[in-house]
Amino acid sequence: MTKRIDRRDFVASTLATAAAATVGTMATLVPMQTAQAAGEKHDGVQPDAFPYAELSVLELQSRMAKGTLTSRTLTAAYLTRIAAVDRSGPTLNSVIETNPDALAIAAERDAERRAGKVRGPLHGIPVLIKDNIDSADRMQTTAGSLALVGKPAPRDAFIVQRLREAGAVLLGKTNLSEWANFRSTRSTSGWSGRGGQTRHPFVLDRNPCGSSSGTGTAISANLAAVGIGTETDGSIICPSSICGLVGIKPTVGLWSRSGIIPISSSQDTAGPMARTVADAAALLGALTGVDGRDRATTESAGKSAADYTTFLDAKSLQGARIGVARNMAGFHPMTDAAFERAIDALRKAGAVIVDPANVPTVGKYDEAELDVLLYEFKAGVNAYLAERGSTVSVRTMDDVIAFNRANSSVEMPYFGQEQMERSQSMGSLDDAKYRDAVAACRRLSRDEGIDAIMAQHSLDAIIAPSNGPSWPTDLINGDRYSGGNSSVAAVAGYPSITVPMGFADALPLGVSFIGRAWSEGRLIGLAYAFEQATEARRAPRFLPTVPIAPPKRGS
């Protein structure tokens, strides 16, 4: 859950032996002060050459098919990369835990490939997932909270099950904003009691946004091929865009939410975070499917695709009608300038630009959205904890609140749990106030919002800047969020895709393509065409701070 202003807001096969020592749970995290000191001494150059930097899933698969690369070698390389970059060097602190079985899983995928069995585009590909997604293995699932440290989850989340079936290697779990950034009104994105503070891969003293901050930083820094984040409102889009990635927030129900620590049954979804649209598309299709444990997925039947890479067409923008949401821009001059260049690139690629095409109800649903989240958070957490049973020591949200109070020195050293306490005070999902808030959110974001403006102008997509420049991380004062546009699609439960569009100095900026329900295929085509036309993605250099040019003489 990325806060908004209204609610506070990784050579050769010999690497395998060396990497094995890096596998396993992080027993001790690098203290924040040590991490800061490491960054201050860093000169902004990649600490070590990485042979697989910026390689796509397709390129990695091609090497494995040719026999010049194995999954075990690749997995070992990523584990070594994590040790060199995440836990030392720049000390990004984005991977909360690595999988002690990762090398063994990779070896199994290699054996299958030698036997002629390749499960699909993710076969042997190392993937990082956010630490609020259940995995029935030797890793924890905690949402970053010490309250949930205990035994591993008793069963895989549906999407983890699908990930394993697709032949992926579950490399580890990523840090996040604790409880997906819905614990406090003044929290710092990317901080959790269990994981500490995740740092921005481009500029170390800047914030990576949240709540999928660990996934955003890790994938941008080439610590895995692709990753999975979750979003309630902005937690895929913001860290993806702010860390220079492609992020897909799918239609609610395209991916199952069962086995994922929740905030909102109305808005929650997991989604791909990747360095390219093609990689995100490959991951998206592999994890779709109807799940009996999540009723929302029943609506995806006949509307989802098992392979979204079929939509990757560099000519997709030709004749496409793209609406410019001017009332979702204007929060930073550097972002606005990059947005104008993006619009020009779309036009040159053949798109018909409808400007303006403002979503008329932007912001009108904010109060209702917050009510929905507060009601659904308690209900969802209580249901999730009941499913975890004896694997955790807390049984209800009230237990979590009490745990935080009793362990405030480690759980609440910088900010409290106001949102959690407020959620605990809410009534049941039978309350009229809750039902009215849900209805208002759907009407304002869908019928009178996205659907209305797209129908009025016969649009294929709406575009808006995904984010403003990242802000300095400040654990005392919390986030200084600089603007973004996740909410309308989040509240509607509709899909959005962010793609790199440029930079504000050294800080990445993204543009969002927003569409109607189940329009992921069309949006992927448009986003891919834009990506191919602009090639705005750059690898991070781990700068210690934003380079500020000295003022001109006489000024």
C-alpha positions in Angstrom: 0.0 0.0 0.0 1.8 3.1 -1.1 0.9 6.1 0.9 -0.7 9.0 -0.7 -0.9 12.5 0.7 -4.4 12.0 1.9 -3.4 9.1 4.2 0.3 9.8 4.8 1.0 9.4 3.1 24.0 -9.9 -8.8 31.2 -15.8 -13.6 30.7 -19.1 -14.2 29.6 -22.5 -12.8 32.4 -22.2 -10.2 30.3 -19.5 -8.5 28.0 -22.2 -7.3 30.2 -23.4 -4.4 31.0 -19.8 -3.3 27.3 -18.8 -3.5 26.1 -21.7 -1.4 27.4 -20.0 1.7 25.2 -17.0 1.0 22.0 -19.1 1.0 19.6 -18.9 3.9 17.8 -16.7 6.2 19.4 -13.4 7.1 20.1 -13.9 10.8 21.4 -10.4 11.3 20.6 -7.4 9.1 23.0 -4.6 8.4 22.2 -1.7 10.8 20.9 1.4 9.1 23.9 3.5 10.2 26.3 1.0 8.7 24.3 0.9 5.5 24.4 4.7 5.3 28.2 4.8 5.8 28.7 2.2 3.1 26.7 4.4 0.7 28.6 7.6 1.6 31.9 5.9 0.7 30.6 4.5 -2.6 31.6 6.3 -5.8 28.5 5.3 -7.8 30.2 2.7 -10.0 29.0 -0.8 -10.2 30.9 -2.7 -7.4 31.6 -5.7 -9.6 31.0 -6.7 -13.2 27.9 -8.9 -13.4 27.8 -11.2 -16.4 24.0 -11.3 -16.5 23.2 -7.6 -16.0 20.1 -6.4 -17.7 19.6 -9.7 -19.6 16.0 -10.5 -20.3 14.1 -13.7 -19.6 14.2 -14.5 -23.3 18.0 -14.0 -23.5 18.6 -16.2 -20.4 16.3 -18.9 -21.9 18.2 -18.8 -25.1 21.5 -19.3 -23.3 20.1 -22.2 -21.3 18.6 -23.8 -24.5 22.0 -23.6 -26.2 23.7 -25.1 -23.2 26.0 -22.1 -22.5 24.2 -21.4 -19.2 22.5 -23.5 -16.6 19.8 -22.5 -14.1 22.1 -23.5 -11.2 24.9 -21.3 -12.5 22.5 -18.4 -13.0 21.0 -18.9 -9.5 24.4 -19.1 -7.9 25.4 -15.9 -9.7 22.3 -14.0 -8.4 23.0 -15.3 -4.9 26.6 -14.0 -5.1 25.2 -10.7 -6.5 22.9 -10.4 -3.5 25.9 -10.9 -1.1 28.0 -8.3 -3.0 25.4 -5.6 -3.6 22.5 -6.1 -1.2 24.2 -7.2 2.0 27.5 -5.3 1.4 28.9 -2.8 -1.1 26.0 -0.3 -1.6 24.0 -2.4 0.9 20.6 -2.0 -0.7 18.9 -4.2 2.0 16.2 -5.3 -0.4 16.3 -9.1 0.0 15.0 -10.0 3.4 15.7 -13.7 3.0 17.2 -16.1 0.4 15.9 -19.6 -0.2 18.1 -22.3 1.2 16.7 -24.6 -1.4 17.3 -22.4 -4.4 20.4 -24.1 -5.8 18.7 -27.5 -5.4 15.6 -26.3 -7.3 17.7 -24.9 -10.1 19.6 -28.2 -10.4 16.2 -30.0 -10.7 15.2 -27.6 -13.5 18.5 -28.3 -15.3 17.9 -32.0 -15.0 14.4 -31.6 -16.5 15.8 -29.5 -19.4 18.4 -32.2 -20.1 15.6 -34.8 -20.2 13.7 -32.7 -22.8 11.2 -31.1 -20.4 10.9 -27.4 -20.5 7.9 -26.1 -18.7 7.7 -22.7 -20.3 9.3 -19.3 -20.5 10.1 -19.2 -16.7 11.8 -22.6 -16.6 14.9 -22.3 -14.5 14.5 -18.5 -14.1 15.2 -17.1 -10.6 12.4 -15.0 -9.2 12.1 -12.9 -6.0 8.8 -12.5 -4.3 7.6 -10.1 -1.7 7.6 -11.2 2.0 3.8 -11.1 2.3 3.3 -14.0 -0.1 3.1 -17.5 1.5 5.6 -20.2 0.5 5.5 -23.7 2.0 9.2 -24.1 2.3 12.0 -23.1 4.7 11.3 -19.3 4.3 9.2 -17.1 6.5 6.2 -15.1 5.4 5.8 -12.0 7.7 4.9 -8.8 5.9 8.0 -7.5 7.5 6.5 -7.8 11.0 8.3 -9.5 13.8 4.9 -10.5 15.1 4.6 -13.1 12.3 8.0 -14.6 12.7 7.5 -18.3 13.5 7.1 -21.4 11.3 6.8 -21.2 7.5 3.4 -21.0 6.0 1.6 -24.4 5.8 0.9 -24.0 2.1 1.9 -22.1 -1.0 0.0 -19.1 -2.1 -1.8 -19.9 -5.4 0.6 -17.8 -7.4 3.6 -19.5 -5.7 2.1 -22.8 -6.7 1.8 -21.5 -10.2 5.3 -20.2 -10.1 6.7 -23.6 -9.2 4.6 -25.3 -11.8 6.0 -22.9 -14.4 9.5 -24.1 -13.5 10.7 -20.9 -11.9 13.4 -20.9 -9.1 12.1 -19.2 -6.0 15.3 -17.3 -5.1 14.1 -15.5 -2.0 11.8 -12.9 -0.5 12.1 -9.2 -0.6 11.7 -6.6 2.1 8.7 -4.3 2.1 7.0 -1.5 3.9 5.7 -3.4 7.0 2.1 -4.6 6.7 2.2 -3.3 3.1 2.4 0.3 4.4 -0.9 0.3 6.1 0.2 0.4 9.7 0.9 4.1 10.3 -0.2 7.4 9.0 3.5 8.7 9.1 5.5 5.6 8.1 8.7 5.5 6.0 8.3 3.5 2.8 10.6 0.5 2.6 11.0 0.0 6.3 10.0 -3.0 8.3 10.7 -4.2 11.8 12.1 -7.5 10.5 13.9 -6.1 7.4 15.0 -2.6 8.2 15.2 0.1 5.5 15.5 -0.7 1.8 17.4 1.8 -0.2 16.9 3.3 -3.6 19.2 1.6 -6.2 19.9 4.7 -8.3 20.5 7.1 -5.4 21.1 5.5 -2.1 19.8 8.2 0.2 16.5 8.4 -1.7 13.4 6.3 -1.0 12.5 3.3 -3.2 8.7 3.8 -2.5 6.5 1.1 -1.2 5.2 -1.2 -0.2 7.0 -3.4 -2.8 10.2 -1.5 -2.2 12.4 -4.6 -1.9 11.2 -6.1 -5.2 11.6 -2.8 -6.9 15.1 -2.2 -5.7 16.2 -5.8 -6.1 15.0 -6.3 -9.7 16.3 -2.9 -10.8 19.7 -3.8 -9.3 19.8 -7.1 -11.2 19.5 -9.3 -8.1 17.0 -11.6 -9.9 15.5 -11.9 -13.4 12.0 -10.8 -12.4 10.1 -10.2 -9.2 6.6 -10.1 -7.8 5.1 -7.3 -5.8 1.6 -6.7 -4.4 -0.5 -3.6 -4.6 -3.5 -2.1 -2.8 -3.0 1.4 -4.1 0.4 2.1 -5.7 2.6 -0.6 -4.2 3.5 -2.0 -7.6 3.3 1.1 -9.7 5.2 3.5 -7.4 8.3 1.3 -6.6 8.4 0.1 -10.2 8.4 3.6 -11.7 10.6 5.2 -9.0 13.2 2.4 -9.4 13.1 2.5 -13.3 11.1 -0.7 -13.9 8.1 -2.0 -15.7 5.3 -2.9 -13.3 1.9 -4.4 -14.0 -1.0 -3.9 -11.6 -3.5 -6.4 -13.0 -7.2 -6.4 -12.9 -8.3 -7.6 -9.5 -9.0 -11.3 -10.0 -6.5 -12.0 -12.8 -4.1 -13.3 -10.2 -5.3 -15.1 -7.1 -4.8 -13.4 -3.7 -5.1 -16.6 -1.6 -2.1 -17.0 0.6 -1.1 -13.3 0.5 -1.3 -11.2 3.6 -4.1 -8.8 2.8 -5.2 -5.2 3.2 -8.3 -5.1 0.9 -10.3 -7.7 -0.8 -11.7 -5.0 -3.1 -8.3 -3.7 -4.3 -5.5 -6.2 -3.5 -3.6 -7.9 -6.2 -0.1 -9.2 -6.8 1.7 -8.4 -10.1 5.0 -8.6 -12.1 7.9 -6.2 -11.6 10.6 -6.5 -14.3 13.2 -4.6 -16.3 11.2 -5.0 -19.6 7.6 -5.2 -20.7 8.4 -8.6 -22.3 9.6 -10.0 -19.0 6.6 -8.7 -17.1 4.3 -10.1 -19.8 5.9 -13.6 -19.5 5.4 -13.6 -15.8 1.9 -12.3 -15.9 0.5 -15.1 -18.1 2.3 -17.9 -16.2 0.5 -17.1 -13.0 -3.1 -16.6 -14.1 -5.8 -19.1 -13.3 -9.1 -19.6 -11.4 -8.5 -20.4 -7.8 -11.3 -21.8 -5.6 -9.8 -20.0 -2.6 -10.3 -16.6 -4.2 -13.8 -15.9 -5.6 -12.6 -12.8 -7.6 -10.6 -15.1 -9.9 -13.9 -16.7 -11.2 -14.4 -13.5 -13.3 -11.1 -14.1 -15.1 -12.4 -17.2 -16.8 -12.4 -16.6 -20.5 -10.9 -13.1 -20.0 -7.3 -14.0 -19.1 -4.4 -15.2 -21.3 -1.9 -17.9 -20.5 0.7 -16.1 -22.7 0.7 -12.3 -22.7 3.8 -12.2 -24.8 1.7 -12.6 -27.9 0.6 -9.0 -27.4 4.2 -7.7 -27.8 4.0 -5.8 -31.0 6.2 -2.7 -31.6 3.5 -1.3 -33.9 0.7 -1.5 -31.3 0.6 2.3 -31.0 -0.3 2.9 -34.7 -3.8 4.2 -34.7 -4.3 3.6 -31.0 -6.3 6.3 -29.2 -4.5 7.5 -26.1 -6.1 9.9 -23.7 -4.0 12.3 -21.7 -5.2 12.8 -18.2 -4.0 16.4 -17.6 -5.7 16.5 -14.2 -3.4 13.6 -13.1 -0.2 15.6 -13.9 1.3 18.8 -12.7 2.9 17.7 -9.4 6.5 18.2 -10.5 8.1 20.3 -13.4 10.7 17.6 -14.2 8.0 15.0 -14.3 5.8 17.2 -16.5 8.6 17.8 -18.9 9.3 14.1 -19.2 5.6 13.5 -19.7 5.4 15.9 -22.6 8.3 14.1 -24.2 6.5 10.8 -23.7 3.4 12.2 -25.4 5.5 13.3 -28.3 7.0 9.8 -28.6 3.6 8.2 -28.6 2.4 10.6 -31.3 5.5 9.8 -33.4 4.9 6.1 -32.9 1.5 6.6 -34.6 -0.9 7.1 -31.7 -3.9 9.4 -31.9 -3.5 11.7 -28.9 -6.7 12.9 -27.2 -5.6 15.8 -25.1 -7.0 16.4 -22.6 -8.9 13.3 -21.5 -9.3 14.0 -17.8 -10.7 11.4 -15.5 -13.5 13.5 -14.0 -13.8 11.8 -10.6 -10.1 11.8 -9.6 -9.8 12.3 -5.9 -13.6 12.2 -5.2 -13.3 8.6 -3.9 -10.5 9.2 -1.4 -12.6 9.2 1.7 -14.6 6.2 0.7 -11.5 4.3 -0.3 -10.0 4.8 3.1 -13.1 3.6 4.8 -13.1 0.5 2.6 -9.5 -0.3 3.4 -10.0 0.2 7.1 -12.9 -2.2 7.2 -11.4 -4.8 5.0 -7.9 -4.7 6.6 -9.1 -6.1 9.9 -11.4 -8.7 8.3 -8.7 -9.8 5.9 -5.9 -10.0 8.5 -8.0 -11.9 10.9 -9.0 -14.4 8.2 -5.4 -14.8 7.1 -4.1 -15.4 10.6 -6.8 -18.0 11.2 -5.5 -19.9 8.1 -1.9 -19.7 9.4 -2.9 -21.3 12.7 -0.1 -22.4 15.0 2.6 -21.3 12.5 2.4 -17.8 14.1 1.9 -16.7 17.7 -0.7 -14.0 16.9 -4.3 -14.9 16.0 -6.0 -11.6 15.3 -5.2 -8.0 14.4 -5.7 -7.1 18.1 -2.9 -9.5 19.0 -0.6 -7.8 16.4 -1.4 -4.4 18.0 -0.6 -5.8 21.4 2.6 -7.4 20.1 3.8 -4.1 18.6 3.1 -2.3 21.9 5.0 -4.9 23.9 7.9 -4.7 21.4 7.8 -1.1 20.5 11.6 -0.6 20.7 12.0 -2.8 17.6 8.6 -2.5 16.0 7.8 1.1 16.5 11.1 3.0 16.9 10.2 5.6 14.3 6.4 5.5 13.8 3.3 3.9 15.3 0.3 1.9 14.2 -2.5 4.4 13.9 -4.0 2.8 10.8 -4.0 -0.6 12.4 -5.6 0.7 15.5 -8.2 2.6 13.5 -9.0 -0.5 11.5 -9.4 -2.5 14.7 -12.1 -0.1 15.8 -14.2 -0.5 12.7 -17.3 -2.6 12.6 -18.1 -5.6 10.4 -18.4 -5.9 6.6 -22.2 -5.9 7.2 -22.1 -2.3 8.2 -24.1 0.1 5.9 -21.2 2.5 6.0 -18.9 -0.1 4.5 -21.3 -1.2 1.9 -22.0 2.4 0.9 -18.3 3.1 0.7 -17.7 0.2 -1.6 -20.5 1.3 -3.9 -19.2 4.9 -4.0 -15.7 3.7 -4.9 -17.0 1.5 -7.7 -19.3 4.2 -9.1 -16.8 7.0 -9.0 -13.7 5.1 -10.2 -15.5 2.9 -12.8 -18.8 4.1 -14.1 -18.2 7.8 -13.7 -14.4 7.6 -14.0 -12.3 5.4 -16.2 -15.2 3.8 -18.1 -16.9 7.2 -18.7 -13.8 9.0 -20.2 -12.8 6.0 -22.2 -16.2 5.6 -23.7 -16.5 9.4 -24.4 -13.4 9.4 -26.5 -13.2 5.8 -27.7 -9.9 5.4 -25.9 -7.5 2.4 -25.9 -5.8 3.7 -22.8 -5.4 6.7 -20.5 -1.9 7.9 -19.7 -0.5 9.9 -16.8 2.8 10.3 -15.0 3.4 7.4 -12.7 5.5 9.3 -10.1 7.3 12.3 -9.1 11.0 12.2 -8.3 12.0 10.1 -5.3 12.4 11.9 -2.0 15.2 11.5 0.7 14.5 8.7 3.1 13.7 10.2 6.5 12.9 7.7 9.3 12.0 10.5 11.7 9.5 12.6 9.6 8.4 9.8 7.3 7.7 10.1 3.6 7.5 13.2 1.5 5.6 11.7 -1.3 6.0 13.8 -4.5 3.0 12.7 -6.5 1.7 9.7 -8.5 -1.3 8.2 -10.2 -2.1 4.8 -8.9 -5.4 5.4 -7.2 -8.0 5.6 -9.9 -7.0 2.1 -11.3 -6.5 0.7 -7.9 -9.9 1.8 -6.6 -11.6 0.5 -9.7 -9.7 -2.7 -9.6 -8.6 -2.1 -13.2 -5.2 -2.7 -14.8 -2.4 -0.3 -15.1 1.2 -0.6 -16.4 4.1 1.7 -15.7 7.0 2.0 -18.1 10.2 4.1 -17.7 9.8 7.4 -19.5 12.9 9.4 -18.4 14.7 10.9 -15.5 14.6 13.8 -13.1 18.3 14.2 -12.8 19.5 10.8 -11.6 16.0 9.7 -10.5 13.8 7.5 -12.7 10.3 8.5 -13.9 7.6 6.4 -15.3 4.4 6.8 -17.4 1.3 4.8 -16.6 -1.0 3.2 -19.2 -4.5 2.6 -17.6 -7.4 0.7 -19.1 -10.6 -1.0 -18.4 -11.0 -4.4 -16.7 -9.2 -7.3 -18.4 -7.5 -5.1 -20.9 -4.0 -6.2 -19.9 -3.2 -7.6 -23.4 -3.9 -4.3 -25.1 -2.1 -2.3 -22.5 1.0 -4.6 -22.8 1.0 -4.0 -26.5 0.9 -0.2 -26.1 3.5 -0.2 -23.3 5.8 -2.4 -25.3 5.6 -0.2 -28.4 6.4 2.9 -26.2 9.3 1.1 -24.5 10.8 0.1 -27.9 10.4 3.6 -29.2 12.0 5.3 -26.2 14.4 2.8 -24.6 14.3 4.9 -21.4 15.4 2.1 -19.0 18.9 2.5 -17.5 20.8 0.3 -15.0 21.4 1.9 -11.6 24.9 3.1 -10.5 24.2 3.3 -6.8 25.0 7.0 -6.4 25.4 8.1 -2.8 23.2 11.1 -3.3 21.7 13.2 -6.1 24.5 15.1 -7.8 23.7 18.8 -7.4 25.4 21.2 -9.9 26.9 24.3 -8.3 25.1 27.6 -9.0 26.4 29.7 -11.8 28.6 32.6 -10.9 26.6 35.7 -10.5 23.4 33.9 -9.8 
